[in-house]
Amino acid sequence: MIRISHTHLDQINTLAQGAYPGECCGLLVGRVEPNGSITVTRIVPSANVADPPGNDRFEVSPKIRFDLMRQLNGTEEAIVGHYHSHPDQVAEPSATDLSMAFEPDLIWIITAVTSNGAGQTQAWRLNRETRSAQTIELKIGELKIGESA
């Protein structure tokens, strides 16, 4: 399971709408709980630097990724995944997503977006080698003090 707050999901939806008809993207920062679930503690937006640009691919800026990795070094937080939008498509991994899933431990959060706004959001674990995608339970809500996911 991955837990994300309403605030973070609203940020992703806003970024998806702003990037439409292109794809938005960014990194998910969080922690892995003792029970194996993941809690997103913040999102880090990135420009989509995919080459060629389009509405069917994304690439997080390497500078943002490496700067974030240095910032997180020695903390309890880590990069736990990334998010991106699917303009005029469903919130499921595309063939391009499956071919670019180089880090099987990272969670993929995908938000469908149209000209009318953001729609469904789903979480996935992708495996490039087997070209498979596994749905991950996405729990949306705030953590209470002392609660773990």
SULDAUR-V257611 format. One record per pair of residues at least 4 apart in sequence whose ideal C-beta (glycine too) atoms are under 7 Angstrom apart, sorted by the first residue. I is the first residue (numbers start at 1). J is the second residue. D is the distance in Angstrom with one decimal. If there is no record, write none. Layout:
# SULDAUR-V257611
i->{I	I}
j->{J	J}
d->{D	D}
This chain:
# SULDAUR-V257611
i->{1	1	1	1	1	2	2	2	2	2	2	2	3	3	3	3	3	4	4	4	4	4	5	5	5	6	6	6	6	7	8	8	8	9	9	9	10	11	11	12	12	12	12	12	13	13	13	14	15	15	15	16	16	16	16	16	16	17	17	17	18	19	19	19	19	20	20	20	21	21	22	22	22	22	23	23	23	23	23	23	23	24	24	24	25	25	25	25	25	25	25	26	26	26	26	26	26	26	27	27	27	27	27	27	27	28	28	28	28	28	28	28	28	29	29	29	29	29	29	29	30	30	30	30	30	30	31	31	31	31	31	32	32	32	33	33	33	33	37	38	38	39	39	40	41	43	44	44	46	46	46	47	48	48	49	49	50	50	50	50	55	56	56	57	58	60	60	60	61	62	63	64	65	66	67	68	68	69	69	72	72	72	80	80	81	81	81	81	82	82	83	83	84	85	85	86	86	86	86	86	87	88	89	90	91	91	91	91	91	91	92	92	93	93	93	93	93	93	93	95	96	97	97	97	98	98	98	98	99	101	101	101	102	104	104	104	107	107	107	108	108	109	109	110	110	110	111	111	112	112	113	113	113	114	121	122	122	123	123	124	124	124	124	125	125	126	127	143}
j->{37	136	137	139	149	37	38	40	107	123	136	138	37	39	40	139	149	8	9	40	138	140	9	141	142	10	140	141	142	11	12	40	43	13	121	140	14	15	43	16	43	83	109	111	17	111	118	18	19	24	45	20	24	85	111	113	118	113	117	118	24	23	24	48	85	87	113	115	55	87	48	53	55	87	48	55	57	58	84	85	87	48	84	85	46	48	58	60	82	83	84	43	44	45	46	60	82	83	44	46	60	65	68	79	82	40	43	80	81	82	83	107	109	41	42	44	72	77	79	80	38	39	40	41	77	80	39	41	76	77	78	36	38	80	37	39	148	149	149	80	107	143	149	80	77	83	64	68	60	61	64	61	58	59	59	61	54	57	58	59	87	94	96	96	84	64	65	82	65	66	67	68	69	70	71	72	79	73	79	77	78	79	106	107	106	107	108	109	106	108	109	111	110	111	113	90	91	110	112	113	113	114	112	112	110	111	112	120	121	122	110	122	97	98	108	110	124	126	133	99	100	101	108	126	126	128	131	133	128	126	127	128	128	125	126	127	123	125	136	124	126	121	123	121	122	124	118	121	119	120	117	118	119	119	138	135	138	136	138	133	134	135	136	134	136	133	132	147}
d->{4.4	6.8	4.3	5.7	6.5	7.0	4.4	6.7	5.4	5.0	5.5	5.8	6.6	4.8	6.7	4.6	4.2	5.0	5.5	4.4	6.8	5.9	6.9	7.0	5.3	6.0	6.1	6.8	6.8	6.6	6.6	5.7	5.2	6.3	6.4	5.8	6.3	6.3	5.7	6.2	6.4	5.3	7.0	5.7	6.4	6.3	3.7	6.3	6.2	4.3	5.7	6.7	5.0	3.6	4.9	4.2	4.9	6.1	5.7	5.7	6.9	6.2	3.7	6.9	6.3	5.5	5.3	6.6	5.2	4.9	6.3	6.9	5.3	6.7	5.5	6.0	6.8	4.5	5.3	5.2	6.4	6.6	6.4	4.8	5.6	5.1	4.0	5.4	6.4	6.8	4.2	5.5	5.4	4.2	4.8	6.7	6.5	5.7	4.5	6.8	6.1	6.7	6.1	5.4	5.2	5.1	6.0	5.2	4.2	6.0	6.1	6.6	6.6	5.6	4.8	6.1	6.9	5.3	6.2	6.8	5.6	5.1	4.3	4.8	6.5	4.3	5.6	6.5	5.7	5.8	6.9	6.8	5.6	6.9	4.7	6.2	5.0	5.0	4.2	5.0	6.3	6.8	4.5	6.8	5.9	6.7	6.5	5.6	4.4	4.6	4.6	5.5	4.9	6.5	5.0	5.1	6.9	4.5	5.4	4.2	4.5	6.7	5.8	5.2	4.4	6.2	5.5	6.1	6.8	6.0	6.0	6.1	6.4	6.5	6.3	6.1	6.5	6.7	6.9	5.3	5.9	6.9	6.8	5.9	4.5	3.2	6.2	6.4	6.4	6.5	4.0	6.9	6.3	4.9	4.7	6.6	6.1	5.7	5.3	6.9	5.6	5.7	6.3	5.6	4.5	6.0	4.3	4.6	5.8	4.4	6.8	6.8	4.0	5.6	6.6	6.8	5.6	5.7	4.4	6.4	6.3	6.5	6.8	6.4	6.0	6.5	5.0	6.8	6.8	3.6	6.5	4.2	6.2	7.0	6.9	5.2	5.6	6.3	6.0	4.5	5.7	6.3	5.2	7.0	5.8	6.6	5.4	4.5	4.2	5.0	7.0	4.9	6.6	6.7	6.7	6.5	6.4	4.1	4.2	5.0	6.7	6.2	6.1	4.7	5.6	5.1	5.0	5.0}
